């Protein structure tokens, strides 16, 4: 039974599956690159959901907040840091995939992976 609390996690999984479908089923390299980026977005969303706390506050210790209240109310900053790092790494991977795809297009004149496999050279 799907509850309201599970819905965001299921949506993150759905985004991941859509990206996986694009990688597995599509023959166009541009569509494969888009699928990889969709998978990255799904994983980032899942990581953010894992660190979410309803009614949580930013993890900044102030003098007005006791240590016990700070521990109970703040959100975990590690998933947020992981997502920021993942975004930067994903941008580098995207640039690499696009540059390799451009080189393949210059050499073979197509984005279709089945056509590239048939050509020798």
Residue pairs with C-beta under 8 A, 6 or more apart in sequence:
2 10
8 45
8 49
9 46
9 49
11 45
12 42
12 43
12 45
12 46
12 49
13 42
13 46
14 42
15 38
15 39
15 41
15 42
15 45
16 38
16 39
16 42
16 43
16 46
18 35
18 38
18 42
19 35
19 36
19 37
19 38
19 39
19 40
19 41
19 42
20 35
20 39
21 35
22 31
22 32
22 34
22 35
22 38
23 32
23 35
23 36
23 39
26 32
26 35
27 112
27 113
27 114
28 111
28 112
28 113
29 101
29 104
29 111
29 112
29 113
30 101
30 111
32 113
33 94
33 97
33 98
33 101
36 93
36 94
36 97
37 90
37 94
40 86
40 90
43 86
44 83
44 86
44 87
47 79
47 82
47 83
47 86
48 79
48 80
48 83
50 79
51 75
51 76
51 77
51 78
51 79
51 80
52 75
53 73
53 74
53 75
53 76
55 73
56 73
56 74
56 75
57 73
57 74
57 75
58 74
58 75
59 70
59 74
59 75
59 76
59 77
61 67
61 70
65 73
101 111
104 111
104 116
105 111
107 121
108 115
108 116
108 119
110 116
